[in-house]
């Protein structure tokens, strides 16, 4: 499982079709919006939103803007 933490404002422009439960699988934490994903869900989410991984951060491929972070569990 992978713990995904997204910035609250980034959630509005993303697609959640690849995640079981969609947007409702995220909970509101102090760090941002958090969900536990399988490796397949994580890969699908990254591809459908055109995101890349840099160390433990998630960035937009074209803009380089940081949208959140992930923690392998």
C-alpha positions in Angstrom: 0.0 0.0 0.0 1.0 3.6 -0.7 -0.1 6.5 1.4 -0.9 9.4 -0.9 -1.1 12.9 0.6 -2.4 15.7 -1.8 -2.7 19.4 -1.3 -6.3 20.4 -0.8 -6.4 22.9 -3.6 -4.9 20.3 -6.1 -7.8 18.0 -5.6 -10.2 20.2 -7.7 -8.3 19.6 -11.0 -7.6 15.8 -10.7 -9.2 12.7 -11.9 -9.9 9.9 -9.4 -11.4 7.2 -11.7 -8.5 4.8 -11.1 -8.9 4.8 -7.4 -11.5 2.4 -5.7 -13.9 4.7 -4.0 -12.7 7.7 -6.0 -12.4 11.1 -4.3 -14.4 9.8 -1.3 -11.5 7.5 -0.3 -9.5 10.5 0.8 -9.7 11.9 4.4 -8.9 15.4 5.6 -5.7 15.4 7.7 -3.4 18.2 8.9 -1.0 17.5 6.0 -3.8 17.5 3.4 -6.0 14.9 1.8 -4.8 11.4 2.5 -5.6 8.0 1.1 -4.1 4.5 1.0 -3.7 3.1 -2.5 -2.5 -0.1 -4.0 0.4 0.1 -6.4 -2.0 -0.4 -9.4 -4.3 2.4 -8.2 -1.3 4.7 -7.6 0.1 4.0 -11.1 -3.3 4.6 -12.8 -3.8 7.8 -10.8 -0.4 9.1 -11.8 -0.9 8.4 -15.5 -4.4 9.8 -15.8 -3.4 13.0 -14.1 -0.1 13.4 -16.0 2.0 13.4 -12.8 5.6 12.4 -12.1 7.5 11.2 -9.0 10.5 13.1 -7.7 11.9 11.5 -4.5 8.8 11.4 -2.4 6.9 14.3 -4.0 4.3 14.3 -6.8 4.7 16.9 -9.5 2.9 17.9 -12.6 4.8 16.7 -15.6 4.5 19.9 -17.7 4.5 22.5 -14.9 6.7 21.0 -12.3 4.2 22.2 -9.6 4.2 20.1 -6.4 0.8 18.5 -5.8 1.6 16.3 -2.8 3.7 13.5 -1.5 3.6 9.8 -1.1 4.9 7.3 1.5 5.3 3.6 0.7 3.9 1.6 3.6 
